[in-house]
Amino acid sequence: MSRSPESVTKTYHRDTYPAISPAKPSLSQAGRAVLITGGGGGIGFEIARSFAKASASKVIIVGRRGPVLDAAAAKLREEFKGSPTEFLTRQGDIGDDDFISSLWDFLNSQNIFVRVLVLNAAHVTPFGPDTLKLDKRDIMEAFNVNVGGNFQMTVKFVNQALRPAGQQLNLINVSTAGIHMIPSPNQTTYTTTKAAFTTLVGRIADEHPVEDIQIISYHPGAIYSEGASKVVDKDVLNWDEFALPADYAVWAASPEASWLHGRFVWAHWDVDELKADENIAKLLEQEKGFLRVAVQGLSEVNIKAMLTQSNQNEPTWIKPSPK
């Protein structure tokens, strides 16, 4: 079955709506500490606001620019004055392993157990030349942040010393629709690295049941953020509202989204219609590759069967080397 992204659900949202509202009691984040990378501005800042609206106990925003973080925290504290939410900031780059270690050491020292991790920070390359004209250093820098940094953050998150036995975690990966585009419009490095991590986190979901860590990746929409303003004019697209991906992150961190564990979805899709669609329910159950990032078009390969072929048909590459 194949559907265009715009037709997955009849309703295609460009702004928030009641089913994903952080004011909805079933989406409450009360008692939870939430860590958001790239939280000083743009989508990350709005996600911080939405979790505060959902009564998170702590919202920790991480980013590279200290003044931006300070200004963001001041705005949040002013807006949510008198609310139960405490706002904390940590300056650093998730492409730096030493920073990641110091971040989680700090949280542990402050007796802060992070229940929800939102991986929003990204190395975004400008619209560039043909792929073969790219500089290898730029490619590897993007992989270091968008894959390596996100992976290391995930490892530290799952292995928190303060995590109570049996406590479920929620991991939200802010991905991009660019990984669907063939070819992507001069964003080879960005979309390739985002696809790589979305694939990787999907494999982690295969290995960890939703009761252990609920993992959802999503496309936030076309948002006219600070980064977007540097490469395109505002009148080029019909932009989506910041509240859509922000509130969607809260919904994705709730039990209501548990049935999408390990999948990649779009914030535009109506969550009630998506869940009510019997065809989608069947595909989720029957096709492991549905709403996943992988090579499609072939039936699932049975590796075990391949490795237990008769000696006559056994590929030479799996035979043991002679001693």
C-alpha positions in Angstrom: 0.0 0.0 0.0 1.3 3.4 -0.9 -0.1 6.8 0.1 1.2 10.3 -0.4 2.1 12.1 2.9 -0.7 14.6 2.3 -3.4 11.9 2.1 -2.5 9.6 5.0 -5.4 11.3 6.9 -8.3 13.3 5.5 -7.5 16.1 7.8 -4.1 17.8 7.3 -3.3 20.1 10.1 -1.1 23.2 9.9 -1.8 24.4 13.4 -2.5 22.8 16.8 -5.9 21.2 17.5 -7.7 19.8 20.6 -6.5 16.2 20.4 -2.9 17.2 20.9 -3.5 20.2 23.2 -1.1 20.2 26.2 -4.1 21.3 28.4 -5.7 17.9 27.7 -5.7 16.0 31.1 -4.6 12.7 29.4 -1.5 14.4 28.1 -0.4 15.8 31.4 3.4 15.8 32.0 3.0 16.5 35.8 5.9 15.2 37.8 8.1 14.7 34.7 11.5 16.3 33.9 11.9 17.0 30.2 15.2 17.7 28.4 15.1 19.4 25.0 18.1 19.8 22.9 18.2 22.9 20.7 15.7 24.4 23.1 16.8 28.0 23.0 14.8 29.1 19.9 12.6 28.0 17.1 10.8 24.7 17.4 12.7 23.7 20.5 11.7 26.8 22.4 8.0 26.2 21.5 8.3 22.6 22.6 9.5 23.8 25.9 6.5 26.1 26.2 4.1 23.2 25.4 5.6 20.9 28.0 5.3 23.7 30.5 1.6 24.1 29.5 1.3 20.3 30.2 2.7 21.0 33.8 6.1 19.3 33.5 7.9 19.6 36.8 11.2 20.6 35.1 12.1 21.7 31.5 15.8 21.6 30.8 16.8 23.4 27.6 20.2 22.7 26.0 21.9 24.8 23.3 25.1 26.1 22.0 24.5 29.8 22.5 24.5 31.0 26.1 22.8 34.4 25.6 20.0 32.7 23.5 19.4 30.2 26.3 19.3 32.9 29.0 16.8 34.9 27.0 14.7 31.9 26.4 14.7 30.9 30.0 13.8 34.4 31.1 10.8 34.4 28.7 9.6 31.1 29.9 9.9 32.0 33.6 8.0 35.2 33.0 5.2 33.4 31.0 4.8 30.6 33.5 5.3 32.6 36.7 3.5 30.8 39.4 3.3 27.5 37.5 4.8 24.2 38.9 7.4 24.1 36.1 11.1 24.9 36.8 13.3 25.9 33.9 17.0 25.0 33.7 19.5 25.7 31.0 22.8 24.1 30.0 25.1 25.5 27.3 27.0 23.1 25.1 27.2 21.2 21.8 25.8 17.7 21.5 28.5 17.0 18.9 30.9 17.1 21.9 31.0 13.8 23.9 32.7 15.6 26.8 29.7 18.0 27.0 27.2 15.2 26.9 29.0 13.4 29.8 29.2 16.6 31.8 25.5 17.3 31.2 24.3 14.0 32.5 26.8 14.1 35.4 25.3 17.5 36.3 21.7 16.2 36.2 22.7 13.2 38.3 24.4 15.4 40.8 21.2 17.5 41.1 19.1 14.4 41.6 17.3 15.1 38.3 15.8 12.1 36.6 14.9 12.9 33.0 11.7 11.1 32.0 11.3 12.7 28.5 14.1 13.4 26.0 13.3 15.5 23.0 16.1 15.3 20.4 15.6 18.6 18.5 19.1 20.0 18.0 20.5 19.5 14.5 23.4 20.5 12.3 21.6 22.1 9.4 23.6 22.7 6.2 22.8 25.6 3.9 21.4 24.8 0.4 24.5 23.6 -1.2 26.2 22.3 -4.4 25.9 19.0 -6.1 26.7 16.1 -3.8 30.1 15.3 -5.2 31.1 18.9 -4.6 30.5 18.7 -0.9 33.4 18.9 1.5 33.9 15.7 3.5 34.5 17.7 6.7 31.1 19.3 6.4 29.5 15.9 5.9 31.2 14.3 8.9 30.4 17.3 11.1 26.7 16.8 10.3 27.0 13.1 11.1 28.8 13.9 14.3 25.8 16.0 15.6 22.8 14.5 13.9 23.8 10.9 14.3 26.6 10.6 16.9 25.4 13.3 19.2 21.8 12.1 19.2 23.0 8.5 19.7 25.2 9.4 22.7 22.4 11.5 24.2 20.1 8.4 23.9 22.6 6.1 25.5 23.0 8.4 28.5 19.3 8.9 28.7 18.5 5.2 28.8 21.3 4.4 31.3 20.5 7.1 33.9 21.7 6.1 37.3 18.6 7.6 38.9 16.2 5.7 36.7 13.9 3.6 38.9 13.6 -0.1 38.0 10.9 -0.6 35.4 10.4 3.1 34.8 9.3 3.8 31.2 11.1 6.5 29.3 9.9 8.7 26.4 12.2 9.6 23.5 11.0 12.0 20.8 13.1 12.4 17.7 12.3 15.6 15.7 13.1 14.4 12.2 12.3 15.9 8.7 10.1 15.2 5.7 13.3 15.8 3.7 14.1 12.1 4.1 11.1 11.3 1.9 12.2 13.6 -0.9 13.9 12.1 -4.0 16.0 14.0 -4.7 16.2 16.2 -1.7 16.6 19.8 -2.8 20.3 20.5 -2.2 20.2 19.3 1.4 22.0 16.0 0.9 24.0 16.2 4.1 21.1 17.2 6.4 18.6 14.8 5.0 21.1 11.9 4.9 22.1 12.3 8.5 18.5 12.8 9.6 17.5 9.6 7.8 20.4 7.7 9.3 19.4 8.6 12.9 15.7 8.0 12.3 16.7 4.6 11.0 19.0 4.0 14.0 16.4 5.0 16.6 13.9 2.7 14.8 16.3 -0.2 15.4 16.6 0.8 19.1 12.8 0.6 19.2 12.9 -2.9 17.8 15.1 -3.9 20.7 13.3 -2.2 23.5 9.5 -2.6 24.1 7.4 0.4 24.5 7.1 -0.4 28.2 10.8 0.3 28.5 11.2 3.3 26.2 8.5 4.8 24.0 10.2 6.1 20.8 8.5 8.2 18.2 10.1 10.1 15.3 8.1 12.9 13.5 8.3 15.5 10.8 7.5 18.8 12.6 6.1 20.6 9.5 7.4 23.5 7.4 8.2 26.0 10.2 9.7 29.4 9.4 12.3 29.3 12.1 15.5 31.3 12.4 17.4 28.6 10.5 14.8 28.6 7.7 14.9 32.4 7.4 18.6 32.2 6.5 18.1 30.1 3.4 14.6 30.9 2.1 12.2 33.9 1.9 9.1 33.7 3.9 6.8 34.1 0.9 8.2 30.9 -0.7 6.0 28.5 1.3 2.7 28.3 3.1 4.3 27.8 6.5 2.9 25.8 9.4 2.4 27.3 12.9 5.0 26.6 15.6 2.3 25.3 17.9 1.7 22.2 15.7 5.1 20.5 16.3 5.3 21.8 19.8 2.0 20.4 21.0 2.6 17.2 18.9 5.8 16.5 21.0 3.7 16.5 24.2 1.2 14.1 22.6 4.0 11.9 21.4 5.3 11.6 24.9 2.0 10.4 26.2 0.4 6.9 26.5 -2.0 7.9 23.7 0.9 7.6 21.2 2.2 4.3 22.4 0.8 2.4 19.4 3.3 4.3 17.2 6.4 3.1 19.0 9.3 3.0 16.6 7.5 4.7 13.7 8.1 7.9 11.8 5.0 10.1 11.4 4.1 13.7 10.3 2.7 16.2 12.8 0.2 17.2 10.0 -1.7 13.9 10.3 -4.8 13.9 12.5 -4.0 11.6 15.4 -7.6 10.5 15.9 -8.1 9.7 12.2 -4.8 7.9 12.0 -5.7 5.6 14.9 -9.2 5.0 13.6 -8.0 4.0 10.1 -8.4 0.2 10.0 -6.1 -0.1 6.9 -3.3 1.7 8.8 -3.8 -0.5 11.8 -3.4 -3.6 9.7 -0.3 -2.3 8.0 1.3 -1.4 11.4 0.6 -5.0 12.5 1.5 -6.8 9.3 4.3 -4.7 7.8 7.4 -4.0 9.9 8.5 -1.4 7.4 5.4 0.7 7.4 6.1 4.2 8.6 9.7 3.3 9.0 12.9 4.4 7.2 14.3 1.5 5.3 14.7 0.1 1.8 11.2 -0.9 0.7 10.0 -3.1 -2.2 11.1 -6.6 -1.1 9.7 -9.0 1.4 11.5 -9.2 4.7 14.8 -11.1 4.4 15.1 -14.2 6.6 18.7 -14.1 7.7 18.4 -17.3 9.7 17.2 -19.2 6.7 20.0 -17.8 4.6 22.6 -18.9 7.2 21.1 -22.5 7.4 21.1 -23.3 3.7 22.4 -26.6 2.6 26.2 -26.7 2.1 25.6 -27.0 -1.7 23.8 -23.7 -1.9 25.6 -21.9 1.0 27.3 -18.7 -0.1 31.1 -18.8 0.2 31.1 -15.6 2.1 29.5 -17.2 5.2 31.8 -20.3 5.3 34.4 -20.4 8.1 37.9 -19.6 7.1 40.3 -22.5 7.0 42.6 -22.8 10.0 
